[in-house]
């Protein structure tokens, strides 16, 4: 049965380094939460604290109704998938998957049935007798996922499980992990520094920085309406401009936009806006010069120089193909698409 996870005021230090700074988080049963942030923000420390691999110095961790703060990792009802697969090279696929069942002394017929179910779940029913060195990276990670799910854990923990894979496999396996988690219905925590992964797999995203959770919300809300300055600049590949606050308490970027300044802004404010929200016009808006067009497939990124600043605009590639280096254009951004924070 999936269980809720509740973390209350978790603190973890390593010498003078604060890895977790009074972190609290509630994860509902069968929900997947992504811990998103840059390297060193504390996301893996939080995952390891839930797993019991790095016990917290202070605070409480509960899985379901059980306080597991001081419970050893092997006694917690969790399954864990690591970045580097950690498969046993001398064991077949079936033996790797059944390993946690074997150490729990589950009977042979029941164990074999569970392995068969999991091989079907991960789409590898005919590969039970292969060894890890006979599998691709994506297949190895699928086996690692099946092994973590074998004992039917209350909580599934995934520590950057896609980081070691190439881009094409990573995208496919990301979607597969989401499908499997939905089908199994387990509570899950997914650690990543990749915002596209976090948005794709999670019911909610917890944005972390410097050992703290800055905000927790649904992916669309984080993307559309970030509540913190850090999330606004970290998620969505946004443009960020430091602009003066006018005497009328309005932040202006030439003729491109004018938006009210936050109450706490004093002198200057940081205006952030997504590249897909910038409109390139022939005459209206603020004067800009096309610098370079970068082809990214269906979308191209157009870099513009605007009054000494560089901003980027994401356009359908067929539209972007009309722009050339040195071309003079206008730019504008709808005020409702601009988020403003105190500098």
C-alpha positions as MATLAB code, in Angstrom:
seq = 'XXXXXXXXXXXXXXXXXXXXXXXXXXXXXXXXXXXXXXXXXXXXXXXXXXXXXXXXXXXXXXXXXXXXXXXXXXXXXXXXXXXXXXXXXXXXXXXXXXXXXXXXXXXXXXXXXXXXXXXXXXXXXXXXXXXXXXXXXXXXXXXXXXXXXXXXXXXXXXXXXXXXXXXXXXXXXXXXXXXXXXXXXXXXXXXXXXXXXXXXXXXXXXXXXXXXXXXXXXXXXXXXXXXXXXXXXXXXXXXXXXXXXXXXXXXXXXXXXXXXXXXXXXXXXXXXXXXXXXXXXXXXXXXXXXXXXXXXXXXXXXXXXXXXXXXXXXXXXXXXXXXXXXXXXXXXXXXXXXXXXXX';
ca = [
       0.000    0.000    0.000;
       1.358    3.473   -0.832;
       2.037    5.631    2.193;
       2.297    9.322    2.836;
       5.734   10.719    3.643;
       5.991   13.567    6.134;
       9.226   15.407    6.826;
       9.252   17.879    9.693;
      12.071   20.384   10.279;
      14.792   18.068    8.927;
      18.310   19.409    9.470;
      21.556   17.806    8.319;
      25.075   19.215    8.489;
      28.436   17.947    7.300;
      31.003   19.874    9.325;
      30.331   23.536    8.592;
      28.180   22.734    5.534;
      24.418   22.800    6.025;
      22.945   20.199    3.648;
      19.374   20.445    4.951;
      18.160   23.578    6.695;
      14.898   23.022    8.609;
      13.183   21.239    5.697;
       9.511   20.246    5.896;
       7.583   18.434    3.171;
       4.340   16.465    2.894;
       3.985   13.825    0.148;
       0.568   12.254   -0.285;
       0.036    8.518   -0.916;
       0.585    7.461   -4.568;
       1.936   10.910   -5.406;
       5.256   11.500   -7.160;
       7.191   14.536   -5.977;
      10.293   15.751   -7.811;
      13.073   17.408   -5.821;
      14.497   19.940   -8.280;
      17.532   22.150   -7.920;
      21.190   22.680   -8.852;
      24.069   20.550   -7.600;
      24.630   21.011   -3.884;
      21.112   22.298   -3.155;
      20.298   19.436   -0.749;
      17.968   17.305   -2.880;
      20.044   14.107   -2.669;
      20.656   14.712    1.043;
      16.891   14.853    1.548;
      16.369   11.647   -0.441;
      19.080    9.854    1.537;
      17.496   11.072    4.769;
      14.155    9.545    3.738;
      15.981    6.324    2.855;
      17.855    6.243    6.167;
      21.239    6.301    4.435;
      22.108    9.677    5.981;
      20.055   10.135    9.171;
      19.084   13.698   10.001;
      20.677   15.555   12.918;
      17.323   17.039   13.913;
      13.743   16.698   12.767;
      11.273   13.877   12.146;
      10.631   11.625    9.150;
       7.419    9.604    8.949;
       6.350    7.016    6.399;
       2.652    6.400    6.830;
       1.903    6.419   10.556;
       5.392    5.218   11.453;
       8.184    7.435   12.741;
      11.273    6.134   10.901;
      13.666    8.894   11.946;
      15.915    6.456   13.804;
      15.045    3.295   11.878;
      17.851    1.636    9.892;
      17.653    1.892    6.105;
      17.160   -1.860    5.629;
      14.115   -1.770    7.909;
      12.363    1.095    6.136;
       9.585    0.235    3.647;
      11.382    1.808    0.698;
      12.757    0.802   -2.680;
      15.614    2.799   -4.188;
      16.896    3.324   -7.728;
      20.366    4.845   -8.066;
      21.946    6.762  -10.922;
      24.480    4.004  -11.611;
      22.086    1.017  -11.729;
      24.014   -1.002   -9.064;
      23.061   -4.357  -10.598;
      24.917   -7.494   -9.568;
      27.059   -8.413  -12.605;
      27.163  -12.137  -11.731;
      23.367  -12.408  -11.542;
      20.878  -12.703  -14.388;
      18.069  -10.209  -14.882;
      15.644  -12.515  -13.050;
      18.103  -13.064  -10.188;
      18.718   -9.323   -9.821;
      15.002   -8.604   -9.648;
      14.335  -11.428   -7.207;
      17.265  -10.573   -4.910;
      15.255   -8.497   -2.384;
      12.650  -11.275   -2.301;
      15.311  -13.915   -1.752;
      16.763  -12.133    1.273;
      13.209  -11.848    2.622;
      12.967  -15.628    2.183;
       9.930  -15.464   -0.035;
       9.001  -18.908   -1.338;
      10.194  -19.943   -4.799;
       6.862  -20.085   -6.671;
       5.697  -16.709   -5.318;
       9.104  -15.201   -6.064;
       9.079  -16.484   -9.638;
       5.562  -15.159  -10.187;
       6.543  -11.699   -8.912;
       9.601  -11.615  -11.188;
       7.437  -12.564  -14.156;
       4.989   -9.760  -13.342;
       7.771   -7.206  -13.086;
       9.422   -8.303  -16.341;
       6.090   -7.691  -18.057;
       5.746   -4.329  -16.309;
       9.141   -3.068  -17.554;
       8.661   -4.521  -21.044;
      11.427   -7.156  -20.827;
       9.573  -10.493  -20.596;
      12.032  -12.399  -22.801;
      15.257  -11.216  -21.173;
      15.112  -12.956  -17.784;
      18.281  -15.023  -18.403;
      20.493  -12.218  -19.680;
      23.253  -10.638  -17.596;
      23.771   -6.903  -17.037;
      26.678   -6.705  -19.508;
      24.317   -7.974  -22.203;
      21.871   -5.111  -21.679;
      21.756   -1.499  -22.823;
      21.908    1.295  -20.252;
      18.166    1.841  -20.511;
      17.469   -1.859  -20.011;
      19.769   -1.965  -16.974;
      17.905    0.939  -15.414;
      14.588   -0.798  -16.074;
      15.900   -3.859  -14.241;
      17.046   -1.643  -11.346;
      13.542   -0.161  -11.205;
      11.942   -3.627  -11.211;
      14.270   -4.747   -8.390;
      13.302   -1.707   -6.300;
       9.611   -2.477   -6.867;
       9.914   -6.230   -6.215;
       9.108   -6.155   -2.462;
       6.198   -3.745   -3.090;
       7.667   -0.854   -1.089;
       5.515    1.854    0.443;
       7.798    4.497   -1.076;
       9.975    4.446   -4.215;
      13.054    6.706   -4.170;
      14.825    7.610   -7.419;
      18.188    9.384   -7.233;
      18.818   11.000  -10.646;
      18.009    7.663  -12.330;
      18.332    9.024  -15.871;
      21.523   11.062  -15.572;
      23.813    8.341  -16.960;
      21.747    7.773  -20.113;
      21.942    9.498  -23.491;
      19.257   12.011  -24.438;
      17.007    9.783  -26.561;
      16.941    6.906  -24.055;
      16.521    9.340  -21.173;
      13.375   10.824  -22.680;
      11.798    7.418  -23.334;
      12.666    6.029  -19.904;
      11.433    9.184  -18.178;
       7.987    8.612  -19.647;
       8.204    4.909  -18.819;
       8.987    5.605  -15.173;
       5.941    7.862  -14.962;
       3.742    5.212  -16.600;
       5.003    2.479  -14.273;
       4.589    4.632  -11.166;
       1.004    5.393  -12.177;
       0.281    1.742  -12.832;
       1.836    0.504   -9.589;
       0.432    3.394   -7.564;
       3.378    3.731   -5.199;
       4.413    6.966   -3.508;
       7.608    8.207   -5.163;
      10.342   10.819   -4.749;
      12.372   11.697   -7.858;
      15.609   13.678   -7.547;
      16.787   15.640  -10.588;
      18.580   18.818  -11.638;
      16.791   18.686  -15.015;
      13.660   20.829  -15.027;
      12.151   19.030  -18.036;
      12.386   15.707  -16.161;
      10.819   17.192  -13.047;
       7.945   18.712  -15.016;
       7.308   15.490  -16.958;
       7.260   12.950  -14.125;
       5.942   14.751  -11.057;
       2.550   15.525   -9.571;
       4.286   18.244   -7.562;
       7.733   19.826   -7.801;
       9.724   20.954   -4.761;
      12.283   23.567   -5.796;
      15.366   23.494   -3.570;
      18.344   25.783   -3.062;
      20.991   25.950   -0.335;
      19.423   23.217    1.750;
      15.921   24.693    1.759;
      12.660   24.040   -0.071;
      11.661   27.362   -1.589;
       8.287   26.336   -2.986;
       6.194   23.262   -3.754;
       3.529   23.255   -6.454;
       2.180   21.425   -9.491;
       4.525   21.547  -12.514;
       2.282   23.893  -14.486;
       2.046   26.315  -11.561;
       5.815   26.340  -11.015;
       6.279   26.987  -14.724;
       3.550   29.579  -15.174;
       3.595   31.364  -11.816;
       6.817   30.780   -9.854;
       6.508   32.241   -6.378;
      10.203   32.681   -5.617;
      12.892   34.623   -7.417;
      15.104   31.534   -7.556;
      12.416   29.360   -9.172;
      11.591   32.122  -11.634;
      15.182   32.185  -12.898;
      15.885   28.440  -12.592;
      12.732   27.011  -14.192;
      11.707   27.784  -17.750;
      15.021   29.123  -19.118;
      13.703   32.615  -18.504;
      15.184   35.920  -19.518;
      16.131   38.012  -16.477;
      16.698   41.764  -16.581;
      17.511   44.118  -13.733;
      15.513   47.271  -14.401;
      14.925   50.550  -12.554;
      11.745   51.197  -10.598;
      10.207   54.425  -11.833;
       8.846   57.226   -9.616;
       5.365   55.873  -10.351;
       6.426   52.429   -8.998;
       6.374   50.925  -12.480;
       9.120   48.754  -13.990;
       9.625   49.480  -17.701;
      11.705   47.842  -20.382;
      11.545   50.581  -22.999;
       8.476   50.072  -25.159;
       8.473   46.294  -24.590;
       6.508   46.220  -21.322;
       5.500   48.173  -18.221;
       4.522   46.331  -15.026;
       3.923   47.350  -11.394;
       6.937   47.011   -9.109;
       6.705   44.761   -6.031;
       6.197   46.612   -2.777;
       9.605   45.518   -1.480;
      11.503   46.755   -4.550;
      13.740   49.712   -3.815;
      15.454   51.384   -6.753;
      15.711   48.302   -8.972;
      13.771   45.112   -9.649;
      14.402   41.859  -11.475;
      11.986   41.251  -14.351;
      11.821   37.665  -15.658;
       9.927   36.325  -18.657;
       9.914   33.122  -20.660;
      11.454   32.963  -24.141;
       8.186   31.769  -25.697;
       6.383   34.869  -24.367;
       8.537   37.345  -26.300;
       6.880   38.649  -29.468;
       9.062   39.737  -32.374;
       7.373   42.482  -34.384;
       8.229   44.606  -37.391;
       7.598   48.025  -35.866;
       6.007   47.861  -32.416;
       7.822   47.376  -29.136;
      11.454   47.976  -28.339;
      14.148   48.060  -31.033;
      16.314   44.926  -31.180;
      18.928   43.322  -33.414;
      19.027   39.640  -34.311;
      22.310   38.125  -33.180;
      22.038   34.399  -33.977;
      19.360   31.761  -34.628;
      20.005   28.357  -33.039;
      18.114   25.446  -34.596;
      16.785   23.017  -31.939;
      14.421   20.906  -34.042;
      10.766   21.877  -33.974;
      11.739   25.027  -32.051;
      14.585   27.463  -32.696;
      16.075   29.936  -30.244;
      16.595   33.468  -31.537;
      19.129   35.571  -29.624;
      18.529   39.314  -29.719;
      20.547   42.306  -28.558;
      18.249   44.863  -26.976;
      19.685   48.089  -25.572;
      22.904   46.308  -24.581;
      21.138   43.273  -23.089;
      20.859   39.816  -24.651;
      17.505   38.065  -24.575;
      16.389   34.831  -26.205;
      13.137   34.014  -27.935;
      11.781   30.533  -28.684;
       9.877   30.275  -31.964;
       8.690   27.495  -34.275;
      11.670   26.753  -36.509;
       9.722   27.576  -39.664;
       9.011   31.047  -38.267;
      12.543   31.570  -36.956;
      14.039   30.727  -40.375;
      12.894   34.153  -41.613;
      15.331   35.971  -39.293;
      18.973   36.649  -40.132;
      22.018   38.034  -38.307;
      21.920   41.796  -38.019;
      18.238   42.152  -38.841;
      16.453   44.959  -37.036;
      13.191   44.006  -35.329;
      10.943   45.051  -32.459;
      10.233   43.071  -29.278;
       7.341   43.147  -26.830;
       6.150   41.061  -23.884;
       2.590   41.002  -22.543;
       2.643   42.400  -18.969;
       0.833   39.364  -17.565;
       3.764   37.190  -18.690;
       6.347   39.187  -16.746;
       7.201   38.271  -13.144;
       8.918   40.976  -11.101;
      10.954   40.480   -7.930;
      12.836   42.845   -5.672;
      16.562   42.989   -6.473;
];
